[in-house]
Amino acid sequence: MLREKMRKAEKMVLVSLFPVIIQTILLIIFLFGRTFSMFSILLIIFVVIGIISIIMIFNLHSLLSSGSYLSFMSMCLVTIPFAFISGMVISGVMLISAYRFVKMGLGKNR
């Protein structure tokens, strides 16, 4: 039962990674196709936040696969806002669902 919930959470973390990667790549392509302006600074900020989100989601996946569930729960609370800020609501919702699966698997009802 516990192993099944953790596998579902691990799959959700991996699936949440794809929209962030796609959006970051598209922003980089769009950024290099434009001349520099004030709008470009905003795009650069979104690209940096997207790259940070990708790194943090990879870290979440490695924490889950190594069995560090409590570290995953605390790191997930930091990663979820980055996923929402980077513009990918789907990724944030998937990370919240993975967090809830791990929480239910550990039996923590806070």
Phi, psi and omega in degrees: 000311180296316182296323180294317179294322180290325176293320176297318179296321179295320177295321179295322178295318179295319180293326180291344180286325186297314179298325180292319179297314181298314181295320180295318178296317179296322177294322178295316178298316180294323181294319181283347178270001184245161170277159185288133176207184178294329177295330179294327178296319177297319178296321178297319178298316179294324178295317179296317178296322177296318179294320176298319178297318179299315180297317181292323179290322173300320178296319177299317180297319179292325176294319179293316183289336178273349178092013178272076188288323179291322176294323177300316183296319180287323179290328180295324179294336177275325185284326183303314178298324177295322179294320178290319182294324180290356174099001182255091180295325180300316180295318178297318179293320178295322178291324176296319178296318178297320177300318180292323177297316179294320180297317178292323180295325179276349178078026179264115179247080179264000000 
